[in-house]
Amino acid sequence: QVQLVESGGGLVQAGGSLRLSCAASARTFSDYLMAWFRQAPGKEREFVAGISRGGGNTYSADSVKGRFTISRDNAKNTLYLQMNSLKPEDTALYYCAAKRPGYAGDPDPAKYANWGQGTQVTVSS
């Protein structure tokens, strides 16, 4: 098991930027496939971006391609999500998630065994 704690959310104007972080407790952080999901009120949790164990392969949802970048620092046990050109429709609770088996960029939240508590991102128009 791995404990995950997100930070970096907040209120930002449309067009602005935020950087989310997810600190992981596991000593074997590099064994985990990592991802960011988000959930807006009344909507299902949706995949935002995923990254391979070594960080060399990344995957993004079409809605955020070219604007959001996922990365990880295995030496610091930390996952990041750089969000640029934010839009009001990006407003949601953002979660980081971890799993060991499977493939990087898996968009199915049911496949992830470990979740953080979420950090709120609100984009005003």
HELIX and SHEET records of a PDB file:
HELIX    1   1 PHE A   29  ASP A   31  5                                   3    
HELIX    2   2 PRO A   88  ASP A   90  5                                   3    
HELIX    3   3 PRO A  109  LYS A  111  5                                   3    
SHEET    1   A 4 LEU A   4  SER A   7  0                                        
SHEET    2   A 4 LEU A  18  ALA A  24 -1                                        
SHEET    3   A 4 THR A  78  MET A  83 -1                                        
SHEET    4   A 4 PHE A  68  ASP A  73 -1                                        
SHEET    1   B 6 GLY A  10  GLN A  13  0                                        
SHEET    2   B 6 THR A 119  SER A 124  1                                        
SHEET    3   B 6 ALA A  92  LYS A  99 -1                                        
SHEET    4   B 6 LEU A  33  GLN A  39 -1                                        
SHEET    5   B 6 GLU A  46  ILE A  51 -1                                        
SHEET    6   B 6 THR A  58  SER A  60 -1                                        
SHEET    1   C 4 GLY A  10  GLN A  13  0                                        
SHEET    2   C 4 THR A 119  SER A 124  1                                        
SHEET    3   C 4 ALA A  92  LYS A  99 -1                                        
SHEET    4   C 4 ASN A 114  TRP A 115 -1                                        
END                                                                             
